[in-house]
Every structure is written in C-alpha cells, then in structure tokens.
Amino acid sequence: MDTQQEQPNGGVDVPALAAPLRARLAAICADALAVIPRGELSTQVRTVAGFAPAKRASAGESVLLAALGEGDRFRELVLEWARENRPDALEVSAPDPVHAAAAAVLTADPAAAHLAAFVAMRAADSSMRAERDGALAKLERLSGELAELRAARTERGDGNAEADKLRSRLREKGTQLRAARDEADAASAALAEVRAEAELEVKRIAAERDAERARAEAERERAETARQEVRAARLAARQAREADETRLALLVETIEGAAAGLRGELGIGELGMRPADLVEGAGIAYGRSTQLRDVGALDSLLRMPAAHLIVDGYNVTKTGYPELSLADQRDRIARQLAALAARTGAEITLAFDGAGVTAHKVWPRGVRVLFSDPGVLADDVIKNLVAAEPGGRPLVVATSDKDVVRAVRGRGAHAVSSAVLVSRLSRV
C-alpha cells in the first residue's frame, strides 16, 4: 500500500481505464481547462483547451488522460481546480463507484487501483449483460420466425416442394436457434463468473478499508492519549511551580517576621542618618539642590538608591513631540519612562493636568501616572509630591517651568530641564 501511495494517480494506468471512468476523468479535466493558465499546459493539452467547451471532453479524451497519466503536474493543476470549484468530485467515499474511482485517481488514493478494477469489472458485467440481452432478443425473433414457418407449413401441407423448402428453412432456423441458445448460455455463464469475481474483489477492498480505518482510529487514540499526558504533565509542573512559589513566599514572610521581632527585642528603630552623613566637614549631598545640566548628571542621580524622578507630563511632551495629540503624548512618554525605570531602578511618577481627561487605561509597569483633580494644576501636585518625601531622599523633578523649579529646589529636590529628559528618553 505504501508503494501505491508513492506512484502517481494511485498506481493506475490512466489511459487503460474502463470507458465510464475515462469519460468521468476527461470531463473533470475539460472543466478545469477553463481556468488553468495556458502556460502551465503542454502543447497537446493547449490544443484541446482551444476546442469548444462542449467538445473538449469527447474530442480530447485521449490527450487529457495521457497528460493525466504522464506525471503529477497536470494532475495537481486539475486537483487544485477541483478543490476550489468541485470538492464533491474528490469524495472517494461516494456511493457511485465511477465517482469514487475518479476521485481516488485524482487524489492518488491508495484504493484507486482497486476502485478502478471494480469499475472495469462492472463495465464488463454491463457489456456481457447487453450481449446476453441481444442473444435473447435474437432467440425470441428466431422463435417467432420458426412459429411462422410451422404455421405456413400447416397451411401448405399439400405442396411437397413447398414443404421441402419449408423444412430446409426450418432446419436452418433450428440451427440458428441452437447457436443463439449456446451464445445466451455462454454469456450467462461469463456474467455469473464476472459477478462472482466482482463480489470477491469488493469484499477484499472493504476488508482493506476496514483495516485502514481501524489503524487510523488506533493512531487517533494514541495521539489523544499523548495529548492528555502532555496536559497532565503541564498541570503537574504548574502546580509544582505554584507550590514552590508558595513555600518561598512563606519563607520570606517568616524571615521578615523574624527580623521584625529581632528589631523589636533589640529596640532598633528606622534608620535615620547613615554613618557617612555624620562625617565632619562634609555636607549632605542629597540635601544640596542642583540644576542638572546634562544627561550624565541625570543618570548618576537616577542610579542612586531610592531615587525618585517626578515628571511634569505635558511640559516634557510639548517640548519633545508637540505634533502628537495629547493622548498620544501621554502614551509615548509613559512607555519611554517605563523603559527608563527598568534600566535605572528608579521610582518614577508622571503628573498631568487632569482637566478634560476621562479615559481610564492600564499604564506601563514601573510608572505611576497621576492626574490633577478639577481646578488643581499638575504644578501643585508636583510640589505636594516633593513636600511629601522624607528629607535626604534623592529627588529629581523634570520640568522647564521656572516657578516649579524654584519651589522644588527650595525643598531640596534636584531639577532637570524637559529638553535634557527628552534627550535621555530618546536613548531608551
């Protein structure tokens, strides 16, 4: 069976097929010629394509079947046309044997040879049945003539010459009658033999088909079992991972509880001044407000532990990309600041004026997005954010608003212009 699958047209000799099957295949090929590009066809098939559509199948049958049997290319073109325009013509399981055999030949089905043989046997059966019917009709005609001769002999019983003539004709007709009977008997015997062979072949093909179906069902069951095993393995892995994460969370929670209990027992409070802050002759760097002039100074501050960058949203976006709509400006700077947060580890807060903004959306991770309340400016929100931070924490406010710069620097925060921040964001 594997060998037949590798051969073109299911391993059958297309030009040698039975007449009904040849006519069926020629009709399908002739219909396909209407849409197949002429450049894909051989010279002989292009000639047939030039015939009137009604004559292509009958006049060009031998050329079309020869092209179908010579290689896979013409069959693939016809098969592609049938899939798009006549999918019913490719049903190998069709009840009509000629239909099923033609579909098997076109699709190179392993059962093509068997189905073609079955069609050939049925065609032979029909031919023999026609011969038998002809012989029986001839027998009836001769019987009628014999009856007429006998009747004529009865009417002319007194004429010896005429009687001899009639007897001669009677003997001749009797000989013809016996020959006709012999032909009819031979045709009946041949028909019975063909029927027996056809029944055996049909049973054998049905057994092979049932075996193939059983193998296919077994393969499907094995595939389904494998899929269930994969799903079970994935579920087990996910459950194991969740169990590990739960144990890790419990361990961290236990460690944190133990640390908190130890702090309570030892009376250790929150850290205030660090040792470096107490060195004589040195000022507190975090408390010294500066105006950051370049990207390098900004990066140095953002890499400090617990650094917090507060951004005057529209002041920066209108400096960097004023041609965009306000919504697009908000989306773009939020994405850029999220990338900056991921690289530096700094906390980032983005403040916008909230007037007219009603949309709610999910913002990128790593960026806190705030909108001022109605009647409140984003400048006031930024000032409140700086005022809420503890002294000594490295704060950077990105804005070109001079009033905001004076206010936040007065509270110890560093200031960076919108242009410098836009330059830094263009690199992420």
Secondary structure, DSSP 8 states (H G I E B T S, - for coil): -HHHHHSGGGG--GGGS-HHHHHHHHHHHHHHTTTS-GGGS-HHHHHHHTS-HHHHHHHTHHHHHHHHHH-HHHHHHHHHHHHHH-GGGG-TT-SSHHHHHHHHHHTT-TTHHHHHHHHHHHHHHHHHHHHHHHHHHHHHHHHHHHHHHHHHHHHTTT-HHHHHHHHHHHHHHHHHHHHHHHHHHHHHHHHHHHHHHHHHHHHHHHHHHHHHHHHHHHHHHHHHHHHHHHHHHHHHHHHHHHHHHHHHHHHHHHHHHHHHHHHHHHT-----S-GGGG-TT---GGGS--EE-SHHHHHHHHTSTT-EEEEEHHHHHHHH-TTS-HHHHHHHHHHHHHHHHHHH--EEEEEE--TT--------TTEEEEE--TT--HHHHHHHHHHHS-TTS-EEEE---HHHHHHHHHTT-EEE-HHHHHHHHTT-
